[in-house]
Amino acid sequence: MTKADIINEIATSTGIAKKDVSAVVESFMEAIKDSLLDKKENVYLRGFGSFIIKHRAEKTARNISKNTTITIPAHDFPSFKPAKTFIEDMKK
């Protein structure tokens, strides 16, 4: 399912114009990105899941084709953790 499919689904189920739904979906995604990138805060959506920031420590990796080693610096990356109820619903 793409973002356009989500917008169409919401528009047909609520009767709201696609343009308005698109603006809300874009704002929702922007709010999540701002929280993770700028504020460094996790986003918790009860019953759905959490968008969290995970930290990766610095590590040494190997480039097999050139037979060299490189150092990958420590960095943060976004992750999604589904809610327990969401996981249980998927198992049904």
C-alpha beads as a LAMMPS data file, in Angstrom:
LAMMPS data file: protein, C-alpha beads

92 atoms
91 bonds

1 atom types
1 bond types

-500.0 500.0 xlo xhi
-500.0 500.0 ylo yhi
-500.0 500.0 zlo zhi

Masses

1 110.0

Atoms # bond

1 1 1 0.000 0.000 0.000
2 1 1 1.382 3.387 -0.986
3 1 1 0.805 6.820 0.492
4 1 1 -1.617 7.567 -2.369
5 1 1 -3.558 4.390 -1.534
6 1 1 -3.791 5.454 2.110
7 1 1 -5.048 8.903 1.099
8 1 1 -7.666 7.364 -1.215
9 1 1 -8.805 4.923 1.476
10 1 1 -9.219 7.660 4.093
11 1 1 -10.958 9.985 1.628
12 1 1 -13.521 7.363 0.602
13 1 1 -14.207 6.154 4.149
14 1 1 -14.605 9.646 5.651
15 1 1 -15.975 11.639 2.720
16 1 1 -13.262 14.285 3.146
17 1 1 -11.652 15.715 -0.001
18 1 1 -8.421 14.028 -1.118
19 1 1 -6.601 17.366 -1.030
20 1 1 -7.459 17.833 2.652
21 1 1 -6.619 14.237 3.542
22 1 1 -3.307 14.556 1.705
23 1 1 -2.429 17.669 3.717
24 1 1 -3.219 15.873 6.988
25 1 1 -1.203 12.775 6.064
26 1 1 1.770 14.912 4.980
27 1 1 1.569 16.936 8.220
28 1 1 1.373 13.733 10.273
29 1 1 4.488 12.304 8.643
30 1 1 6.317 15.640 8.953
31 1 1 5.454 15.810 12.676
32 1 1 6.926 12.336 13.220
33 1 1 10.100 13.224 11.300
34 1 1 10.487 16.517 13.193
35 1 1 10.102 14.751 16.519
36 1 1 12.719 12.137 15.656
37 1 1 15.207 14.366 13.825
38 1 1 15.003 17.749 15.537
39 1 1 13.725 17.040 19.050
40 1 1 15.276 13.555 19.357
41 1 1 12.001 12.343 20.919
42 1 1 10.289 9.008 20.315
43 1 1 6.700 8.973 19.018
44 1 1 4.225 6.633 20.766
45 1 1 0.927 5.761 19.076
46 1 1 -1.012 3.606 21.551
47 1 1 -2.464 0.483 19.973
48 1 1 -0.394 0.933 16.798
49 1 1 3.297 1.207 17.654
50 1 1 6.227 3.454 18.385
51 1 1 8.655 5.296 16.147
52 1 1 11.870 5.195 18.119
53 1 1 15.473 6.317 17.734
54 1 1 18.053 3.555 17.964
55 1 1 21.759 4.150 18.418
56 1 1 24.444 2.172 16.649
57 1 1 27.903 2.167 18.172
58 1 1 31.045 2.722 16.121
59 1 1 32.252 -0.455 14.460
60 1 1 34.916 -1.760 12.135
61 1 1 33.772 -3.289 8.852
62 1 1 35.610 -5.025 6.042
63 1 1 35.513 -4.297 2.337
64 1 1 36.017 -7.813 0.998
65 1 1 36.644 -6.818 -2.622
66 1 1 39.510 -4.437 -1.725
67 1 1 40.598 -6.356 1.401
68 1 1 40.541 -3.234 3.560
69 1 1 38.900 -2.275 6.807
70 1 1 36.847 0.850 7.391
71 1 1 35.438 2.418 10.513
72 1 1 31.727 3.139 10.515
73 1 1 31.046 5.995 12.951
74 1 1 28.393 5.832 15.656
75 1 1 25.014 7.027 14.431
76 1 1 21.298 7.126 15.197
77 1 1 18.595 5.689 12.956
78 1 1 14.787 5.557 13.073
79 1 1 12.979 2.332 13.860
80 1 1 9.360 1.206 14.237
81 1 1 8.240 -1.099 17.006
82 1 1 4.654 -2.368 16.640
83 1 1 2.363 -2.407 19.678
84 1 1 1.737 -5.709 21.426
85 1 1 -1.940 -5.667 20.393
86 1 1 -0.916 -5.005 16.778
87 1 1 1.398 -8.034 16.850
88 1 1 -1.328 -10.207 18.370
89 1 1 -3.792 -9.127 15.670
90 1 1 -1.260 -10.069 12.969
91 1 1 -0.959 -13.590 14.414
92 1 1 -4.688 -14.259 13.990

Bonds

1 1 1 2
2 1 2 3
3 1 3 4
4 1 4 5
5 1 5 6
6 1 6 7
7 1 7 8
8 1 8 9
9 1 9 10
10 1 10 11
11 1 11 12
12 1 12 13
13 1 13 14
14 1 14 15
15 1 15 16
16 1 16 17
17 1 17 18
18 1 18 19
19 1 19 20
20 1 20 21
21 1 21 22
22 1 22 23
23 1 23 24
24 1 24 25
25 1 25 26
26 1 26 27
27 1 27 28
28 1 28 29
29 1 29 30
30 1 30 31
31 1 31 32
32 1 32 33
33 1 33 34
34 1 34 35
35 1 35 36
36 1 36 37
37 1 37 38
38 1 38 39
39 1 39 40
40 1 40 41
41 1 41 42
42 1 42 43
43 1 43 44
44 1 44 45
45 1 45 46
46 1 46 47
47 1 47 48
48 1 48 49
49 1 49 50
50 1 50 51
51 1 51 52
52 1 52 53
53 1 53 54
54 1 54 55
55 1 55 56
56 1 56 57
57 1 57 58
58 1 58 59
59 1 59 60
60 1 60 61
61 1 61 62
62 1 62 63
63 1 63 64
64 1 64 65
65 1 65 66
66 1 66 67
67 1 67 68
68 1 68 69
69 1 69 70
70 1 70 71
71 1 71 72
72 1 72 73
73 1 73 74
74 1 74 75
75 1 75 76
76 1 76 77
77 1 77 78
78 1 78 79
79 1 79 80
80 1 80 81
81 1 81 82
82 1 82 83
83 1 83 84
84 1 84 85
85 1 85 86
86 1 86 87
87 1 87 88
88 1 88 89
89 1 89 90
90 1 90 91
91 1 91 92
